[in-house]
Amino acid sequence: RYLTKEQVKELCGVCDATLWHWNRKGYLKAVKVGNKVRYRASDIQRILGERDGK
């Protein structure tokens, strides 16, 4: 399952710049689906789990 950038920003509470930095660092890789950018739901769950663990 894939999420849009807007869904990811809302779930993680971040802005466009943060998503861009995460993609550059390899922390959260964007996936191209056709001409759209999407994020794997499993990657979002991993990030949210890491945040809860801190």
PDB file with SEQRES, HELIX, SHEET and CRYST1 records, atoms N, CA, C and O in Angstrom:
SEQRES   1 A   54  ARG TYR LEU THR LYS GLU GLN VAL LYS GLU LEU CYS GLY          
SEQRES   2 A   54  VAL CYS ASP ALA THR LEU TRP HIS TRP ASN ARG LYS GLY          
SEQRES   3 A   54  TYR LEU LYS ALA VAL LYS VAL GLY ASN LYS VAL ARG TYR          
SEQRES   4 A   54  ARG ALA SER ASP ILE GLN ARG ILE LEU GLY GLU ARG ASP          
SEQRES   5 A   54  GLY LYS                                                      
HELIX    1 AA1 LYS A    5  CYS A   12  1                                   8    
HELIX    2 AA2 ASP A   16  LYS A   25  1                                  10    
HELIX    3 AA3 ALA A   41  GLY A   53  1                                  13    
SHEET    1 AA1 3 TYR A   2  LEU A   3  0                                        
SHEET    2 AA1 3 LYS A  36  ARG A  40 -1                                        
SHEET    3 AA1 3 VAL A  31  VAL A  33 -1                                        
CRYST1    1.000    1.000    1.000  90.00  90.00  90.00 P 1           1          
ATOM      1  N   ARG A   1       0.839  -1.177   0.000  1.00  0.00           N  
ATOM      2  CA  ARG A   1       0.000   0.000   0.000  1.00  0.00           C  
ATOM      3  C   ARG A   1       0.883   1.239   0.000  1.00  0.00           C  
ATOM      4  O   ARG A   1       1.910   1.283   0.677  1.00  0.00           O  
ATOM      5  N   TYR A   2       0.476   2.237  -0.761  1.00  0.00           N  
ATOM      6  CA  TYR A   2       1.252   3.468  -0.889  1.00  0.00           C  
ATOM      7  C   TYR A   2       0.444   4.666  -0.415  1.00  0.00           C  
ATOM      8  O   TYR A   2      -0.779   4.710  -0.556  1.00  0.00           O  
ATOM      9  N   LEU A   3       1.154   5.636   0.149  1.00  0.00           N  
ATOM     10  CA  LEU A   3       0.526   6.852   0.655  1.00  0.00           C  
ATOM     11  C   LEU A   3       1.023   8.056  -0.136  1.00  0.00           C  
ATOM     12  O   LEU A   3       2.143   8.059  -0.649  1.00  0.00           O  
ATOM     13  N   THR A   4       0.174   9.082  -0.227  1.00  0.00           N  
ATOM     14  CA  THR A   4       0.571  10.324  -0.890  1.00  0.00           C  
ATOM     15  C   THR A   4       1.445  11.151   0.038  1.00  0.00           C  
ATOM     16  O   THR A   4       1.527  10.892   1.239  1.00  0.00           O  
ATOM     17  N   LYS A   5       2.085  12.138  -0.534  1.00  0.00           N  
ATOM     18  CA  LYS A   5       2.918  13.039   0.260  1.00  0.00           C  
ATOM     19  C   LYS A   5       2.085  13.750   1.325  1.00  0.00           C  
ATOM     20  O   LYS A   5       2.538  13.923   2.457  1.00  0.00           O  
ATOM     21  N   GLU A   6       0.879  14.159   0.970  1.00  0.00           N  
ATOM     22  CA  GLU A   6       0.017  14.851   1.930  1.00  0.00           C  
ATOM     23  C   GLU A   6      -0.352  13.937   3.095  1.00  0.00           C  
ATOM     24  O   GLU A   6      -0.375  14.378   4.244  1.00  0.00           O  
ATOM     25  N   GLN A   7      -0.642  12.668   2.808  1.00  0.00           N  
ATOM     26  CA  GLN A   7      -0.973  11.717   3.872  1.00  0.00           C  
ATOM     27  C   GLN A   7       0.215  11.515   4.801  1.00  0.00           C  
ATOM     28  O   GLN A   7       0.049  11.460   6.020  1.00  0.00           O  
ATOM     29  N   VAL A   8       1.399  11.404   4.237  1.00  0.00           N  
ATOM     30  CA  VAL A   8       2.612  11.192   5.040  1.00  0.00           C  
ATOM     31  C   VAL A   8       2.886  12.411   5.913  1.00  0.00           C  
ATOM     32  O   VAL A   8       3.227  12.275   7.088  1.00  0.00           O  
ATOM     33  N   LYS A   9       2.736  13.600   5.336  1.00  0.00           N  
ATOM     34  CA  LYS A   9       2.973  14.819   6.115  1.00  0.00           C  
ATOM     35  C   LYS A   9       2.022  14.890   7.304  1.00  0.00           C  
ATOM     36  O   LYS A   9       2.428  15.270   8.402  1.00  0.00           O  
ATOM     37  N   GLU A  10       0.769  14.528   7.092  1.00  0.00           N  
ATOM     38  CA  GLU A  10      -0.214  14.566   8.176  1.00  0.00           C  
ATOM     39  C   GLU A  10       0.088  13.516   9.242  1.00  0.00           C  
ATOM     40  O   GLU A  10       0.047  13.813  10.436  1.00  0.00           O  
ATOM     41  N   LEU A  11       0.391  12.293   8.815  1.00  0.00           N  
ATOM     42  CA  LEU A  11       0.663  11.206   9.761  1.00  0.00           C  
ATOM     43  C   LEU A  11       1.908  11.469  10.604  1.00  0.00           C  
ATOM     44  O   LEU A  11       1.919  11.212  11.807  1.00  0.00           O  
ATOM     45  N   CYS A  12       2.952  11.982   9.963  1.00  0.00           N  
ATOM     46  CA  CYS A  12       4.232  12.180  10.645  1.00  0.00           C  
ATOM     47  C   CYS A  12       4.376  13.571  11.242  1.00  0.00           C  
ATOM     48  O   CYS A  12       5.283  13.816  12.038  1.00  0.00           O  
ATOM     49  N   GLY A  13       3.490  14.479  10.865  1.00  0.00           N  
ATOM     50  CA  GLY A  13       3.562  15.843  11.385  1.00  0.00           C  
ATOM     51  C   GLY A  13       4.789  16.591  10.892  1.00  0.00           C  
ATOM     52  O   GLY A  13       5.435  17.308  11.657  1.00  0.00           O  
ATOM     53  N   VAL A  14       5.114  16.422   9.605  1.00  0.00           N  
ATOM     54  CA  VAL A  14       6.292  17.079   9.043  1.00  0.00           C  
ATOM     55  C   VAL A  14       5.890  17.907   7.813  1.00  0.00           C  
ATOM     56  O   VAL A  14       4.744  17.864   7.365  1.00  0.00           O  
ATOM     57  N   CYS A  15       6.854  18.656   7.283  1.00  0.00           N  
ATOM     58  CA  CYS A  15       6.598  19.500   6.115  1.00  0.00           C  
ATOM     59  C   CYS A  15       7.295  18.911   4.885  1.00  0.00           C  
ATOM     60  O   CYS A  15       7.989  17.898   4.974  1.00  0.00           O  
ATOM     61  N   ASP A  16       7.098  19.564   3.740  1.00  0.00           N  
ATOM     62  CA  ASP A  16       7.719  19.117   2.490  1.00  0.00           C  
ATOM     63  C   ASP A  16       9.240  19.030   2.617  1.00  0.00           C  
ATOM     64  O   ASP A  16       9.853  18.077   2.136  1.00  0.00           O  
ATOM     65  N   ALA A  17       9.837  20.015   3.256  1.00  0.00           N  
ATOM     66  CA  ALA A  17      11.301  20.051   3.374  1.00  0.00           C  
ATOM     67  C   ALA A  17      11.816  18.841   4.141  1.00  0.00           C  
ATOM     68  O   ALA A  17      12.843  18.269   3.777  1.00  0.00           O  
ATOM     69  N   THR A  18      11.117  18.447   5.192  1.00  0.00           N  
ATOM     70  CA  THR A  18      11.537  17.284   5.973  1.00  0.00           C  
ATOM     71  C   THR A  18      11.464  16.019   5.127  1.00  0.00           C  
ATOM     72  O   THR A  18      12.377  15.194   5.171  1.00  0.00           O  
ATOM     73  N   LEU A  19      10.394  15.856   4.360  1.00  0.00           N  
ATOM     74  CA  LEU A  19      10.283  14.684   3.483  1.00  0.00           C  
ATOM     75  C   LEU A  19      11.416  14.676   2.465  1.00  0.00           C  
ATOM     76  O   LEU A  19      11.973  13.620   2.162  1.00  0.00           O  
ATOM     77  N   TRP A  20      11.753  15.832   1.945  1.00  0.00           N  
ATOM     78  CA  TRP A  20      12.841  15.936   0.979  1.00  0.00           C  
ATOM     79  C   TRP A  20      14.160  15.512   1.616  1.00  0.00           C  
ATOM     80  O   TRP A  20      14.926  14.758   1.016  1.00  0.00           O  
ATOM     81  N   HIS A  21      14.430  15.995   2.832  1.00  0.00           N  
ATOM     82  CA  HIS A  21      15.667  15.636   3.545  1.00  0.00           C  
ATOM     83  C   HIS A  21      15.698  14.144   3.862  1.00  0.00           C  
ATOM     84  O   HIS A  21      16.727  13.493   3.683  1.00  0.00           O  
ATOM     85  N   TRP A  22      14.583  13.603   4.329  1.00  0.00           N  
ATOM     86  CA  TRP A  22      14.515  12.168   4.630  1.00  0.00           C  
ATOM     87  C   TRP A  22      14.807  11.344   3.388  1.00  0.00           C  
ATOM     88  O   TRP A  22      15.492  10.324   3.469  1.00  0.00           O  
ATOM     89  N   ASN A  23      14.298  11.772   2.242  1.00  0.00           N  
ATOM     90  CA  ASN A  23      14.541  11.054   0.994  1.00  0.00           C  
ATOM     91  C   ASN A  23      16.022  11.128   0.618  1.00  0.00           C  
ATOM     92  O   ASN A  23      16.604  10.127   0.202  1.00  0.00           O  
ATOM     93  N   ARG A  24      16.626  12.292   0.760  1.00  0.00           N  
ATOM     94  CA  ARG A  24      18.050  12.472   0.436  1.00  0.00           C  
ATOM     95  C   ARG A  24      18.944  11.609   1.318  1.00  0.00           C  
ATOM     96  O   ARG A  24      19.949  11.069   0.856  1.00  0.00           O  
ATOM     97  N   LYS A  25      18.568  11.483   2.609  1.00  0.00           N  
ATOM     98  CA  LYS A  25      19.369  10.703   3.551  1.00  0.00           C  
ATOM     99  C   LYS A  25      19.078   9.203   3.462  1.00  0.00           C  
ATOM    100  O   LYS A  25      19.817   8.393   4.021  1.00  0.00           O  
ATOM    101  N   GLY A  26      17.999   8.832   2.757  1.00  0.00           N  
ATOM    102  CA  GLY A  26      17.637   7.421   2.665  1.00  0.00           C  
ATOM    103  C   GLY A  26      16.798   6.943   3.833  1.00  0.00           C  
ATOM    104  O   GLY A  26      16.525   5.749   3.956  1.00  0.00           O  
ATOM    105  N   TYR A  27      16.384   7.870   4.699  1.00  0.00           N  
ATOM    106  CA  TYR A  27      15.572   7.512   5.867  1.00  0.00           C  
ATOM    107  C   TYR A  27      14.167   7.088   5.448  1.00  0.00           C  
ATOM    108  O   TYR A  27      13.612   6.132   5.991  1.00  0.00           O  
ATOM    109  N   LEU A  28      13.598   7.800   4.486  1.00  0.00           N  
ATOM    110  CA  LEU A  28      12.275   7.478   3.944  1.00  0.00           C  
ATOM    111  C   LEU A  28      12.336   7.683   2.440  1.00  0.00           C  
ATOM    112  O   LEU A  28      12.275   8.814   1.957  1.00  0.00           O  
ATOM    113  N   LYS A  29      12.457   6.600   1.710  1.00  0.00           N  
ATOM    114  CA  LYS A  29      12.607   6.690   0.266  1.00  0.00           C  
ATOM    115  C   LYS A  29      11.258   6.876  -0.424  1.00  0.00           C  
ATOM    116  O   LYS A  29      10.292   6.167  -0.145  1.00  0.00           O  
ATOM    117  N   ALA A  30      11.223   7.838  -1.319  1.00  0.00           N  
ATOM    118  CA  ALA A  30      10.039   8.055  -2.146  1.00  0.00           C  
ATOM    119  C   ALA A  30      10.052   7.031  -3.280  1.00  0.00           C  
ATOM    120  O   ALA A  30      11.111   6.629  -3.762  1.00  0.00           O  
ATOM    121  N   VAL A  31       8.860   6.620  -3.694  1.00  0.00           N  
ATOM    122  CA  VAL A  31       8.711   5.652  -4.782  1.00  0.00           C  
ATOM    123  C   VAL A  31       7.909   6.317  -5.888  1.00  0.00           C  
ATOM    124  O   VAL A  31       6.864   6.917  -5.638  1.00  0.00           O  
ATOM    125  N   LYS A  32       8.413   6.205  -7.121  1.00  0.00           N  
ATOM    126  CA  LYS A  32       7.680   6.753  -8.267  1.00  0.00           C  
ATOM    127  C   LYS A  32       6.668   5.720  -8.739  1.00  0.00           C  
ATOM    128  O   LYS A  32       7.029   4.588  -9.060  1.00  0.00           O  
ATOM    129  N   VAL A  33       5.398   6.116  -8.781  1.00  0.00           N  
ATOM    130  CA  VAL A  33       4.338   5.268  -9.330  1.00  0.00           C  
ATOM    131  C   VAL A  33       3.770   6.041 -10.510  1.00  0.00           C  
ATOM    132  O   VAL A  33       2.979   6.969 -10.342  1.00  0.00           O  
ATOM    133  N   GLY A  34       4.184   5.647 -11.695  1.00  0.00           N  
ATOM    134  CA  GLY A  34       3.854   6.448 -12.862  1.00  0.00           C  
ATOM    135  C   GLY A  34       4.597   7.763 -12.770  1.00  0.00           C  
ATOM    136  O   GLY A  34       5.824   7.774 -12.674  1.00  0.00           O  
ATOM    137  N   ASN A  35       3.873   8.875 -12.799  1.00  0.00           N  
ATOM    138  CA  ASN A  35       4.516  10.184 -12.646  1.00  0.00           C  
ATOM    139  C   ASN A  35       4.233  10.789 -11.273  1.00  0.00           C  
ATOM    140  O   ASN A  35       4.443  11.984 -11.065  1.00  0.00           O  
ATOM    141  N   LYS A  36       3.761   9.975 -10.345  1.00  0.00           N  
ATOM    142  CA  LYS A  36       3.432  10.454  -8.997  1.00  0.00           C  
ATOM    143  C   LYS A  36       4.440   9.928  -7.974  1.00  0.00           C  
ATOM    144  O   LYS A  36       5.020   8.857  -8.158  1.00  0.00           O  
ATOM    145  N   VAL A  37       4.641  10.683  -6.905  1.00  0.00           N  
ATOM    146  CA  VAL A  37       5.529  10.275  -5.817  1.00  0.00           C  
ATOM    147  C   VAL A  37       4.680   9.679  -4.708  1.00  0.00           C  
ATOM    148  O   VAL A  37       3.700  10.283  -4.272  1.00  0.00           O  
ATOM    149  N   ARG A  38       5.054   8.504  -4.259  1.00  0.00           N  
ATOM    150  CA  ARG A  38       4.330   7.827  -3.187  1.00  0.00           C  
ATOM    151  C   ARG A  38       5.327   7.301  -2.161  1.00  0.00           C  
ATOM    152  O   ARG A  38       6.527   7.217  -2.423  1.00  0.00           O  
ATOM    153  N   TYR A  39       4.808   6.951  -0.993  1.00  0.00           N  
ATOM    154  CA  TYR A  39       5.629   6.405   0.086  1.00  0.00           C  
ATOM    155  C   TYR A  39       5.000   5.106   0.557  1.00  0.00           C  
ATOM    156  O   TYR A  39       3.778   5.006   0.662  1.00  0.00           O  
ATOM    157  N   ARG A  40       5.832   4.109   0.843  1.00  0.00           N  
ATOM    158  CA  ARG A  40       5.328   2.818   1.303  1.00  0.00           C  
ATOM    159  C   ARG A  40       4.759   2.942   2.715  1.00  0.00           C  
ATOM    160  O   ARG A  40       5.384   3.535   3.595  1.00  0.00           O  
ATOM    161  N   ALA A  41       3.575   2.379   2.921  1.00  0.00           N  
ATOM    162  CA  ALA A  41       2.934   2.418   4.239  1.00  0.00           C  
ATOM    163  C   ALA A  41       3.809   1.717   5.274  1.00  0.00           C  
ATOM    164  O   ALA A  41       3.859   2.142   6.428  1.00  0.00           O  
ATOM    165  N   SER A  42       4.499   0.649   4.875  1.00  0.00           N  
ATOM    166  CA  SER A  42       5.361  -0.079   5.813  1.00  0.00           C  
ATOM    167  C   SER A  42       6.516   0.802   6.299  1.00  0.00           C  
ATOM    168  O   SER A  42       6.926   0.701   7.455  1.00  0.00           O  
ATOM    169  N   ASP A  43       7.042   1.665   5.423  1.00  0.00           N  
ATOM    170  CA  ASP A  43       8.109   2.587   5.827  1.00  0.00           C  
ATOM    171  C   ASP A  43       7.591   3.618   6.822  1.00  0.00           C  
ATOM    172  O   ASP A  43       8.299   3.995   7.755  1.00  0.00           O  
ATOM    173  N   ILE A  44       6.363   4.071   6.626  1.00  0.00           N  
ATOM    174  CA  ILE A  44       5.764   5.042   7.548  1.00  0.00           C  
ATOM    175  C   ILE A  44       5.560   4.394   8.914  1.00  0.00           C  
ATOM    176  O   ILE A  44       5.825   5.020   9.940  1.00  0.00           O  
ATOM    177  N   GLN A  45       5.092   3.150   8.937  1.00  0.00           N  
ATOM    178  CA  GLN A  45       4.909   2.442  10.207  1.00  0.00           C  
ATOM    179  C   GLN A  45       6.239   2.308  10.942  1.00  0.00           C  
ATOM    180  O   GLN A  45       6.288   2.458  12.163  1.00  0.00           O  
ATOM    181  N   ARG A  46       7.313   2.027  10.213  1.00  0.00           N  
ATOM    182  CA  ARG A  46       8.642   1.911  10.810  1.00  0.00           C  
ATOM    183  C   ARG A  46       9.053   3.227  11.462  1.00  0.00           C  
ATOM    184  O   ARG A  46       9.548   3.243  12.589  1.00  0.00           O  
ATOM    185  N   ILE A  47       8.846   4.325  10.748  1.00  0.00           N  
ATOM    186  CA  ILE A  47       9.224   5.647  11.271  1.00  0.00           C  
ATOM    187  C   ILE A  47       8.396   5.980  12.512  1.00  0.00           C  
ATOM    188  O   ILE A  47       8.937   6.443  13.517  1.00  0.00           O  
ATOM    189  N   LEU A  48       7.101   5.747  12.442  1.00  0.00           N  
ATOM    190  CA  LEU A  48       6.255   6.048  13.595  1.00  0.00           C  
ATOM    191  C   LEU A  48       6.617   5.162  14.775  1.00  0.00           C  
ATOM    192  O   LEU A  48       6.545   5.613  15.918  1.00  0.00           O  
ATOM    193  N   GLY A  49       7.001   3.924  14.534  1.00  0.00           N  
ATOM    194  CA  GLY A  49       7.447   3.020  15.596  1.00  0.00           C  
ATOM    195  C   GLY A  49       8.727   3.490  16.237  1.00  0.00           C  
ATOM    196  O   GLY A  49       8.885   3.398  17.455  1.00  0.00           O  
ATOM    197  N   GLU A  50       9.652   3.998  15.425  1.00  0.00           N  
ATOM    198  CA  GLU A  50      10.904   4.531  15.959  1.00  0.00           C  
ATOM    199  C   GLU A  50      10.652   5.738  16.835  1.00  0.00           C  
ATOM    200  O   GLU A  50      11.300   5.912  17.866  1.00  0.00           O  
ATOM    201  N   ARG A  51       9.718   6.567  16.431  1.00  0.00           N  
ATOM    202  CA  ARG A  51       9.401   7.761  17.211  1.00  0.00           C  
ATOM    203  C   ARG A  51       8.779   7.385  18.555  1.00  0.00           C  
ATOM    204  O   ARG A  51       9.086   7.996  19.579  1.00  0.00           O  
ATOM    205  N   ASP A  52       7.902   6.375  18.550  1.00  0.00           N  
ATOM    206  CA  ASP A  52       7.257   5.945  19.792  1.00  0.00           C  
ATOM    207  C   ASP A  52       8.259   5.348  20.763  1.00  0.00           C  
ATOM    208  O   ASP A  52       8.107   5.456  21.980  1.00  0.00           O  
ATOM    209  N   GLY A  53       9.284   4.716  20.208  1.00  0.00           N  
ATOM    210  CA  GLY A  53      10.303   4.057  21.037  1.00  0.00           C  
ATOM    211  C   GLY A  53      11.241   5.014  21.723  1.00  0.00           C  
ATOM    212  O   GLY A  53      11.913   4.639  22.684  1.00  0.00           O  
ATOM    213  N   LYS A  54      11.302   6.251  21.250  1.00  0.00           N  
ATOM    214  CA  LYS A  54      12.242   7.231  21.828  1.00  0.00           C  
ATOM    215  C   LYS A  54      11.720   7.813  23.110  1.00  0.00           C  
ATOM    216  O   LYS A  54      12.382   8.649  23.724  1.00  0.00           O  
TER     217      LYS A  54                                                      
END                                                                             
